[in-house]
Amino acid sequence: MAIARFGRQAKRPHGFCVKVTAVAILGLCFIFVWSMFSPSSTSLTSQRTSFSDIAEPVSANTEGSGSRAQSKHKEPEKHEAGKEDRKVKFESDSAEKDRKTVNGSVSDNGHSSRTKEEKEAAGDRKERDNLKLKEGVEKENHGKDGSESKDLQKEKVEEEGGAGVDDKEEIVVDHEGEGIEETEEDGDLTIDDDSVEKVEDESGGSKSNGKKTKKLGPLFDPKAHYSWKLCSTRTKHNYIPCIDIESGTGRLQSYRHTERSCPRTPPMCLVPLPHEGYGSPVRWPESRLKILYKNVAHPKLAAFIKTRSWVIESGEFLNFPQNQTEFKGGVNQYLESIEEMVPDIEWGKNIRVVLDIGCTDASFGASLLDKDVLTLSLGLKDDLVDLAQVALERGFPAVVSPFGTRRLPFPSGVFDTVHCGGCSIPWHSNGGKLLLEMNRILRPGGYFIMSAKHDNIEEEEVMSTLTASICWNILAHKTDEVNEVGVKIYQKPESNDIYEWRRKRTPPLCKENENPDAAWYVPMKTCLHTIPAAIEQRGTEWPEEWPKRLETFHDWVDNKEKLIADTEHWKAILNKSYLIGMGIDWSNIRNVMDMKAIYGGFAAALSQQKVWVMNVVPIHAPDTLPVIYERGLVGIYHDWCESFGTYPRSYDLLHADHLFSRLKNRCKQPVVIVVEMDRILRPGGWLIIRDKVEILDPLDGILRSMHWEIRMTYSQDKEGILCAQKTMWRP
């Protein structure tokens, strides 16, 4: 009746005013409803311009065509107490009933430590609107709830295609859906209750308009005390936590190396030394020819050695004669024959960075090293025998990674050459996914070299069809009479024109929003990524010859001044401190890891030393790994909340520049990173940590609890350096 009365009034002479009033009321109602359900006008993201505030990654955003960042990945589960899983006892005051995790910011039930009263105090209308908005962000971020398990999060990443995170300012979503931003104050972590946009200045600092902050506490629990036990795993002294997967007990125990899968409870134990003892590694370059057998002891290695002539057991050493390799006529003859078939392959000039699929005697990489070629061996660990540990002991770059259904942890288009010498990989299986993965990481115009002693006609036909479908040009096919191996050399296209000429568009081209650089727990794709065409894109130009390549940057590289400054910065630090002021005997250093590489400046500064550097770009940091490869260096993506893909005792020196302060509250137990450092560093190896004093102080105590020797500590203006050496001590 009210509506009918309103209609009759509208027909009267003054009905025009009533109509205007009705329209205004409807408009206000629409605006009110729209404001309740539409996104806030506050900008959630801004382009990252510095590395000062690297927080936990948010959901995959594949729409940013210019981004080169990692896919979001799950957080590790909270460490649970138990006789089987728990290897470290945290001893603190018995009166502390409501105990918190080591990072001091997450309670036992996995929820935020924010109290109910504080939530009610922040209950005005604007914050409620922001809360609804952040809840929407939380759903897009695959539900980062504390009760969600690691396996479920991993499955969600794979189901969504694992697209990468754009290089934008990141909003951390807490366990109750509230958007929070993290800042640092004297080493303690704080959250901004007003959820305002943070603007970072060029100096790496951060500015926030928030008025209220809540401290999350220090990264390490200052009250925690540690007592360590040895890991009781089947692989014992060769334990790789995220690759050695054990289930069941006794005779029903299964043992597999299919895909990377980390234990729900991060390892909090120390890996034992070999049962026959451990000796100081043979120094480089003598280690190229011999290593200590007991340092790489493996149950099946002894049987393997008996069937190979290129490795000889002599007393306590394994010897590798120069004139005997897997290649019958010698590896130098093999390399020369490749250059004869394709003259454009100029080892050490046109070709600098090579990926060698599978580890044999490492003679391929050893000979290329003499030609200034950096070869990274990809160890495919299985139940038989893998020689990646032998390669690392000899001083050659190697990493262990399953190669089945997920992408390798490398960016796209970074390797000049991929080599597969005598490997029995079924490239044609599963729609050719494995070969498409090689196509992804191979540089446009790069070479794929495959050699085998015996050709299977059927497999050769399938391989020919597959390589033709992805437009690889076969440059040479020849059987080396000396080596008695058939060698095929393919070249990846340099432009997209050839893709349009295909009669059958199989495999199809990938979607435009598919990030080719997303590689952490991302399933392999059965599609072809387009080749960069614009000059401002990476991959349109071949890098300069080595060593000019190290200091030359193309137009696609942003912030060239920062790249140059980064290299000069690390040169100064090395010359004034690392090389002379820490007591490190660099003649004993060969395998080096930079645990938080940015532009590869630390590795570039070490280029004149007789070392090689594994540059690790954390997945929560801006993606600078393509720049590192462009400079002729090698590196890998990794999440330091998990174990690294390598054998124990792999590295002589670990370098961590503000790694812990940049982790924020990503890891439930940051102490597991220290445990991982102990695992991958050799006894007698060195650890250099640069960070805030508030972080270095508890780290000093943790390392001492492991019986490490603290060689030097230095602090100035709340920043400091900790230099420690690992000992032979084990519980």
Backbone hydrogen bonds, N-H to C=O, Kabsch-Sander energy under -0.5 kcal/mol:
donor,donor_aa,acceptor,acceptor_aa,energy
5,R,1,M,-2.8
6,F,2,A,-2.3
7,G,3,I,-2.2
8,R,4,A,-2.2
9,Q,5,R,-2.0
10,A,6,F,-1.5
11,K,7,G,-0.8
11,K,8,R,-0.6
12,R,8,R,-0.6
12,R,9,Q,-1.0
15,G,12,R,-2.3
16,F,13,P,-0.6
17,C,14,H,-0.7
18,V,14,H,-1.0
19,K,15,G,-2.4
20,V,16,F,-2.3
21,T,17,C,-2.3
22,A,18,V,-2.4
23,V,19,K,-2.6
24,A,20,V,-2.3
25,I,21,T,-2.4
26,L,22,A,-2.7
27,G,23,V,-2.4
28,L,24,A,-2.4
29,C,25,I,-2.3
30,F,26,L,-2.4
31,I,27,G,-2.5
32,F,28,L,-2.4
33,V,29,C,-2.5
34,W,30,F,-2.7
35,S,31,I,-2.5
36,M,32,F,-1.4
37,F,33,V,-1.5
38,S,34,W,-2.1
48,R,167,D,-1.5
55,A,53,D,-0.8
61,N,164,G,-1.6
64,G,61,N,-0.7
65,S,63,E,-1.0
67,S,64,G,-1.3
72,K,163,A,-0.8
86,R,82,G,-1.5
87,K,85,D,-0.5
89,K,227,S,-0.9
90,F,88,V,-0.6
91,E,89,K,-0.8
91,E,225,H,-1.1
92,S,90,F,-0.6
96,E,93,D,-1.4
97,K,95,A,-1.6
99,R,97,K,-1.9
101,T,106,V,-2.0
103,N,668,K,-1.0
104,G,101,T,-2.1
107,S,111,H,-1.5
108,D,99,R,-0.6
110,G,107,S,-2.0
113,S,105,S,-0.7
119,K,115,T,-1.5
120,E,116,K,-2.1
121,A,117,E,-1.9
122,A,118,E,-1.1
123,G,120,E,-0.7
123,G,121,A,-0.6
128,R,124,D,-1.8
129,D,125,R,-2.2
130,N,126,K,-2.3
131,L,127,E,-2.3
132,K,128,R,-2.1
133,L,129,D,-2.1
134,K,130,N,-2.8
135,E,131,L,-2.1
136,G,132,K,-1.6
137,V,133,L,-1.9
138,E,134,K,-2.6
139,K,135,E,-1.8
140,E,136,G,-1.8
141,N,137,V,-1.6
142,H,139,K,-1.2
143,G,138,E,-2.1
145,D,143,G,-2.7
148,E,145,D,-1.6
153,Q,149,S,-1.9
154,K,150,K,-2.6
155,E,151,D,-2.2
156,K,152,L,-2.0
157,V,153,Q,-2.0
158,E,154,K,-2.0
159,E,155,E,-2.6
160,E,156,K,-2.2
161,G,158,E,-1.1
162,G,157,V,-1.8
165,V,70,Q,-4.8
168,K,166,D,-2.4
169,E,46,S,-3.5
172,V,170,E,-0.6
172,V,180,I,-1.2
174,D,172,V,-0.6
174,D,178,E,-2.1
177,G,174,D,-1.7
180,I,172,V,-2.6
183,T,190,T,-1.7
185,E,188,D,-2.2
188,D,185,E,-1.9
189,L,217,G,-1.5
190,T,183,T,-2.3
191,I,214,K,-1.7
192,D,181,E,-2.0
193,D,191,I,-0.7
193,D,212,K,-1.6
195,S,192,D,-1.2
199,V,207,K,-1.5
200,E,198,K,-0.5
201,D,205,G,-1.1
204,G,201,D,-1.6
207,K,199,V,-1.9
214,K,191,I,-1.8
216,L,189,L,-6.3
217,G,189,L,-0.8
224,A,221,D,-1.3
231,C,270,L,-2.1
233,T,231,C,-0.8
236,K,233,T,-0.6
238,N,235,T,-2.4
239,Y,236,K,-1.4
243,I,240,I,-1.8
244,D,240,I,-3.3
245,I,243,I,-1.2
245,I,256,R,-1.3
246,E,244,D,-0.6
247,S,254,S,-1.3
252,L,249,T,-1.5
253,Q,250,G,-1.3
254,S,247,S,-2.2
256,R,245,I,-1.4
261,S,242,C,-2.3
270,L,229,K,-2.5
277,G,274,P,-2.3
286,E,283,R,-0.5
287,S,283,R,-1.5
288,R,285,P,-1.6
289,L,286,E,-1.7
290,K,286,E,-1.2
291,I,318,L,-1.7
293,Y,316,E,-2.5
295,N,292,L,-0.8
296,V,292,L,-0.5
296,V,293,Y,-1.4
297,A,294,K,-0.8
301,L,298,H,-1.3
302,A,298,H,-0.8
304,F,300,K,-1.6
305,I,301,L,-2.4
306,K,302,A,-1.3
307,T,303,A,-0.5
307,T,304,F,-1.1
308,R,305,I,-1.6
312,I,319,N,-2.5
314,S,312,I,-0.6
314,S,317,F,-2.6
317,F,314,S,-1.9
318,L,291,I,-2.6
319,N,312,I,-3.2
319,N,317,F,-0.5
320,F,289,L,-3.3
324,Q,321,P,-1.2
325,T,327,F,-0.6
328,K,326,E,-0.6
330,G,327,F,-1.6
334,Y,330,G,-1.4
335,L,331,V,-2.5
336,E,332,N,-2.4
337,S,333,Q,-2.0
338,I,334,Y,-1.5
339,E,335,L,-1.9
340,E,336,E,-1.9
341,M,337,S,-1.8
342,V,338,I,-2.2
345,I,342,V,-2.0
346,E,344,D,-1.5
347,W,345,I,-0.8
348,G,351,I,-2.2
349,K,346,E,-2.1
350,N,346,E,-0.9
351,I,346,E,-2.0
352,R,350,N,-0.5
354,V,352,R,-0.5
354,V,374,L,-2.3
355,L,417,T,-2.2
356,D,354,V,-0.5
356,D,376,L,-2.4
357,I,355,L,-0.6
357,I,419,H,-3.0
358,G,356,D,-0.6
358,G,378,L,-2.1
360,T,358,G,-0.5
366,A,362,A,-2.1
367,S,363,S,-2.4
368,L,364,F,-1.8
369,L,365,G,-1.6
370,D,366,A,-0.8
371,K,368,L,-1.2
372,D,369,L,-1.6
373,V,368,L,-2.2
374,L,352,R,-2.9
375,T,373,V,-0.7
376,L,354,V,-2.9
376,L,374,L,-0.5
377,S,375,T,-0.6
377,S,397,P,-2.0
378,L,356,D,-2.9
379,G,377,S,-0.8
379,G,399,V,-3.3
381,K,379,G,-1.0
387,L,359,C,-0.7
391,A,387,L,-2.4
392,L,388,A,-2.4
393,E,389,Q,-2.2
394,R,390,V,-1.8
395,G,391,A,-0.7
395,G,392,L,-0.8
396,F,391,A,-2.6
399,V,377,S,-2.2
400,V,645,G,-2.6
401,S,379,G,-2.1
401,S,399,V,-0.5
407,R,522,V,-3.2
410,F,408,L,-2.6
413,G,440,R,-2.5
414,V,441,I,-1.8
415,F,441,I,-2.3
416,D,353,V,-1.5
417,T,353,V,-1.3
418,V,447,Y,-2.5
419,H,355,L,-3.0
420,C,449,I,-2.9
422,G,420,C,-0.9
422,G,451,S,-3.0
427,W,425,I,-1.9
429,S,426,P,-1.5
432,G,429,S,-1.1
433,K,429,S,-0.9
433,K,430,N,-0.7
434,L,429,S,-0.5
435,L,427,W,-0.8
436,L,432,G,-2.2
437,E,433,K,-1.9
438,M,434,L,-1.5
439,N,435,L,-2.1
440,R,436,L,-1.7
441,I,437,E,-1.9
442,L,438,M,-1.2
443,R,415,F,-2.7
445,G,493,P,-0.7
446,G,443,R,-3.2
447,Y,416,D,-1.9
448,F,490,Y,-2.2
449,I,418,V,-2.8
449,I,447,Y,-0.5
450,M,448,F,-0.5
450,M,488,K,-2.6
451,S,420,C,-2.2
452,A,486,G,-1.8
457,I,455,D,-0.6
460,E,456,N,-2.8
461,E,457,I,-2.1
462,V,458,E,-2.2
463,M,459,E,-2.6
464,S,460,E,-2.2
465,T,461,E,-2.1
466,L,462,V,-2.3
467,T,463,M,-2.7
468,A,464,S,-1.8
469,S,465,T,-1.7
470,I,466,L,-1.2
471,C,468,A,-1.2
472,W,467,T,-2.7
473,N,491,Q,-2.3
474,I,472,W,-0.6
475,L,473,N,-0.8
475,L,489,I,-2.8
476,A,489,I,-1.2
478,K,487,V,-2.5
480,D,478,K,-0.7
480,D,485,V,-2.8
481,E,479,T,-0.6
484,E,480,D,-2.1
485,V,480,D,-0.8
486,G,452,A,-3.3
487,V,478,K,-3.5
487,V,485,V,-0.5
488,K,450,M,-2.8
489,I,476,A,-2.3
490,Y,448,F,-2.8
490,Y,488,K,-0.5
491,Q,473,N,-1.8
492,K,446,G,-2.5
499,Y,496,N,-0.8
500,E,496,N,-0.9
500,E,497,D,-0.9
501,W,497,D,-0.6
501,W,498,I,-0.6
502,R,499,Y,-0.9
505,R,503,R,-0.6
506,T,504,K,-2.0
510,C,528,L,-3.0
514,E,511,K,-1.7
515,N,513,N,-0.7
518,A,515,N,-0.9
521,Y,519,A,-0.8
522,V,519,A,-0.5
524,M,405,T,-2.9
528,L,508,P,-2.6
529,H,527,C,-0.5
537,Q,534,A,-1.9
540,T,537,Q,-1.0
546,W,349,K,-0.7
548,K,545,E,-0.6
549,R,545,E,-1.4
550,L,547,P,-1.5
551,E,548,K,-1.1
552,T,549,R,-0.8
557,V,554,H,-1.5
558,D,556,W,-0.5
563,L,559,N,-1.7
564,I,560,K,-2.3
565,A,561,E,-2.5
566,D,562,K,-2.4
567,T,563,L,-1.9
568,E,564,I,-2.3
569,H,565,A,-2.5
570,W,566,D,-1.9
571,K,567,T,-2.1
572,A,568,E,-2.1
573,I,569,H,-1.9
574,L,570,W,-2.5
575,N,571,K,-2.4
576,K,572,A,-2.2
577,S,573,I,-2.0
578,Y,573,I,-1.7
579,L,574,L,-2.8
581,G,577,S,-2.7
586,W,584,I,-1.2
588,N,585,D,-2.1
589,I,586,W,-1.0
590,R,588,N,-0.5
592,V,590,R,-0.6
592,V,612,W,-2.1
593,M,653,L,-2.2
594,D,614,M,-2.1
595,M,593,M,-0.8
595,M,655,H,-2.9
597,A,594,D,-0.7
597,A,616,V,-2.4
604,A,600,G,-2.6
605,A,601,G,-2.2
606,L,602,F,-1.0
607,S,604,A,-1.4
609,Q,606,L,-1.8
611,V,609,Q,-1.7
612,W,590,R,-2.1
614,M,592,V,-2.8
615,N,613,V,-0.8
615,N,634,V,-1.7
616,V,594,D,-2.6
616,V,614,M,-0.7
617,V,615,N,-0.6
617,V,636,I,-2.3
619,I,638,H,-1.8
621,A,618,P,-1.7
624,T,622,P,-1.2
627,V,624,T,-0.6
628,I,624,T,-1.4
629,Y,625,L,-2.1
630,E,626,P,-2.2
631,R,627,V,-1.3
632,G,629,Y,-2.0
633,L,628,I,-1.8
634,V,613,V,-0.5
636,I,615,N,-2.2
637,Y,409,P,-1.9
638,H,617,V,-1.3
640,W,638,H,-0.6
642,E,639,D,-2.1
646,T,644,F,-1.9
649,R,679,R,-2.4
650,S,647,Y,-0.5
650,S,680,I,-1.2
651,Y,680,I,-2.6
652,D,591,N,-2.3
653,L,591,N,-1.5
654,L,686,W,-2.4
655,H,593,M,-2.6
656,A,688,I,-2.7
658,H,656,A,-0.8
658,H,690,R,-4.0
662,R,658,H,-1.0
663,L,659,L,-0.8
663,L,660,F,-0.6
664,K,660,F,-0.7
666,R,663,L,-2.0
672,V,669,Q,-2.3
673,I,670,P,-1.6
674,V,670,P,-0.7
675,V,671,V,-1.8
676,E,672,V,-2.1
677,M,673,I,-2.1
678,D,674,V,-2.0
679,R,675,V,-1.5
680,I,676,E,-2.3
681,L,677,M,-1.4
682,R,651,Y,-2.8
684,G,726,K,-2.1
685,G,682,R,-2.8
686,W,652,D,-2.5
687,L,724,A,-2.7
688,I,654,L,-2.6
689,I,687,L,-0.5
689,I,722,L,-2.7
690,R,656,A,-2.5
691,D,689,I,-0.5
691,D,720,G,-1.9
693,V,718,K,-2.0
695,I,692,K,-1.3
696,L,692,K,-2.4
697,D,693,V,-2.4
699,L,695,I,-1.6
700,D,696,L,-2.3
701,G,697,D,-1.3
702,I,698,P,-2.2
703,L,699,L,-2.7
704,R,700,D,-2.0
705,S,701,G,-1.9
706,M,702,I,-0.9
706,M,703,L,-0.6
707,H,704,R,-1.7
708,W,703,L,-2.5
709,E,725,Q,-2.7
710,I,708,W,-0.6
711,R,709,E,-0.8
711,R,723,C,-2.0
712,M,723,C,-1.9
714,Y,721,I,-2.1
716,Q,719,E,-3.2
719,E,716,Q,-1.5
720,G,691,D,-2.6
721,I,714,Y,-2.8
722,L,689,I,-2.8
723,C,712,M,-3.0
724,A,687,L,-2.4
725,Q,709,E,-2.7
726,K,685,G,-2.3
